[in-house]
Amino acid sequence: MKRSGISIFLLVLLVFSVYACKPKSELISTPGTVFELNDTEIAYIVTGYTGDSKDIVISSIHNDLPVISIADEAFLNLDNIESVALPDTITSIGKDAFIGTNIKYFTVPVNLKYFGQALEINEVQVVLKENHNYLKQMEISGHKTIVTKDEKELLYVEIAKEADSIFVLPDNFEYIGPRAMSKTDFKEIFLPESLIEIKYAAFSFNSDTIIHLPSYLEVIGVAAFVKCRFTGNLVLPEGLSEVGALAFYENALTSVVFPSTIEKIGRYVFDNSNNAFPNYNDIHTLTFNSYILQGDAHEQFSSYFIFDNYRDTLIDTLTIYLPENEEQASRLRQAILDSMEFAEDHISKEIEIIFIP
């Protein structure tokens, strides 16, 4: 009987030990969270939310598979949502995933690099964990920033502390991340010569900020300078190969010079969205130092350029300075004429186009 009692005691002790060593129970996702398998069917993506809770929790595991991504617009305009807790398994968040919510804090998961495309990052308090795998917090020009650990990309800058605050990005930085400096309201921003790419909406809605572009740049992303109130003549830097759609939407430009390196010009790049000058773009002079657009980029330009940027214009005459290369000049002239023909039935008034060889 004594041996039997000892055996029962050891069994109970073993069971207790097993349960004592188990990790804490995984957080349960808020009811109403919508999951879909990714293309490889080895992980889940959060694609939406149908519940009514103001505080959202997303677990790291769903149906025994990891949750690794939040889809584009997953929580778009769900203004009842006040907080979101994301697991560290998240590696990507889609465009505008949390736009239109009322979250006040956003803690960046340790495996997530880009987050600015997902929310208005300067309308929430961004918190970075000390053990983040890719990012770190540092001070630049007296302001809190979040950057990649190699200090090559700027991901977040807090709003300017004073009306006359100036932000100078150090020379080692090569990229400005999505919405990184949107609505920061600095008096002036100086960008380094090391810069290669300005990404999605990086400087959008800085209507009273003077932004100094570097003399060399390769890519200006979609909506990069939306409503930045650039005025007068814009000379785009040599080396620039791409200007994204809506890049200078609702500014106040009067002329633009394209570099010899430009290969792609996005749609609505100077659009005013039915708003007429004097408060918006009134571009009456365009200078092309080359015309080397090919394939889809050429087809898009020759179809939509005039319609996209001049359908609501008040100007009477558009002067276009053609490149010196005769073949390029001929291709550009024809592309503009084709674009004008497409736009004829859609623009608010007839525009005379003058080509200067």
Protein Blocks (a to p, Z undefined) as FASTA:
>chain_A
ZZmmmmmmmmmmmmmmmmmmpccddddddehiacdddfkopaccdfbdfbfbfbdcddfb
eghiacfbdcehklgoiakbmbdcddfkbcbdcehklgoiacfbdcddfkbfblklmpcf
klcccdddfklfkbccddeehiacdddfklpacfbdcddfbfkbccdddfkbcbdcehkl
goklpabdcddfkbmbdcehklgoilkbccdddfbdfbdcehklgoklpghjadddehia
bdcehklgoiabfbdcddfkbcbdcehklggghpacfkbccdfbdcdfbdcbghjlmmmm
mmmmmmmmmmmccbfbdcddddfblklmmmmmmmmmmmmmmmmmmpfbdcdddddZZ
